[in-house]
Amino acid sequence: SDYEDFIRHITKLLLQHVPSRADTYLASIVQ
């Protein structure tokens, strides 16, 4: 969906700018 694509895009930006925090953020979402 467009929403999922948006989230993935934001996630990529986070991973580029704040790798460690983005990993923790992703982990909390997956769980």
WOTASUL-V705652 format. One record per pair of residues at least 12 apart in sequence whose C-alpha atoms are under 10 Angstrom apart, sorted by the first residue. I is the first residue (numbers start at 1). J is the second residue. If there is no record, write none. Layout:
i: {I I}
j: {J J}
This chain:
i: {11 11 11 14}
j: {23 25 26 26}
